[in-house]
């Protein structure tokens, strides 16, 4: 068995980490999903789906998020997109 992860595994790990980092930042700021989603120009259900990826085990419904959505959420949380990505990468199993 190879130690190299395929693109699906990498994407899944990163989405789980992104969801966790967004959830942690939002919780630390005591913001609701509705507040963050509104500031980012998203529906709260979409933000909920992104955050829910952190609980995924084998199956994940969310396949990807666009860079513009990622940047919008970061800005809504008062975090630069690159810092949010660095935090997500630090939490992921991607090596």
N, C-alpha and C positions, 0 to 999 in steps of 0.2 A: 504494500500500500504506500502510496506516495505521500510525502509531507506537504506537497504543494496543494494549496486550496484552489478549487475551481471558482469561477466568477460568481456563481450562485452563493456559495458559502461565504465569500468575501462580502458580497452585497448584503446578505442576511446579517452577518456579524456587525457590519457597519450600521445598518438600519436599527438594530437592537441597541447599539451604543448611542446613536444619535437620539433615539427615543428616550433613553435613560438620562442623557445629559440635558435634554430639553426639559424633561420632567423635574430633574433636580434643580435646575436653574429657576424654573417657574415656581416650584415649591419654596425655594429659598427666598424668592421675591414676594411670596404670598399673593401671587397673581392667579386668577382663575383661567381655565382654558378659554373661556369666552373673551376675557380681556386680551390675552396674548393673540388669539385668533383674529380679533377685531383689529388690533394694531398691525397685524401682519397681512390683513386683507384676505383672510381665510375663513372657512366655516369652522366652528368649534369641533364639529364631527371629524373633519380632516385632521385637525391637530390631535384630537383624541386617537385617531388611527395611528398617527406617527408616534405618539407617546406609548400607545399600546404595544408597539413592536418590542418594547423592552421586556414584555412578559412572554413573548413568543418562545415556544420550545421547538417543536418540529415544523410547524406550519406557520407561515407569515403571510397575511393577506396583502400587506403593503409591499409593492415590488421596488419602488424607488420614490424619491422626491426630487424635484427640480432644484437647481441651484438658486433660482429666484425665490422659491418657497423657503429654502434653507436660510438664505440671506434675510428674508422678511421676518422669519421667526427669530433669528439672532438679533436683528435690529429691535424687534418688539421687546426682547428680553434685555436690551441694553448691552449686548455682547457683540464683539466683532465676529463676523462669520469665520474668520481664520482661527480665532480663539475657541469658538464652539467646535470647529472641526478638530483642532488639536486635542481638546478634552475628549471628544468622541473617540478619536484614534487611540488615546491613552487607555480607554476603557475596553477597547476591542481586543479580540484574540488574533487580529491580523498581524502577522509578523513577516 
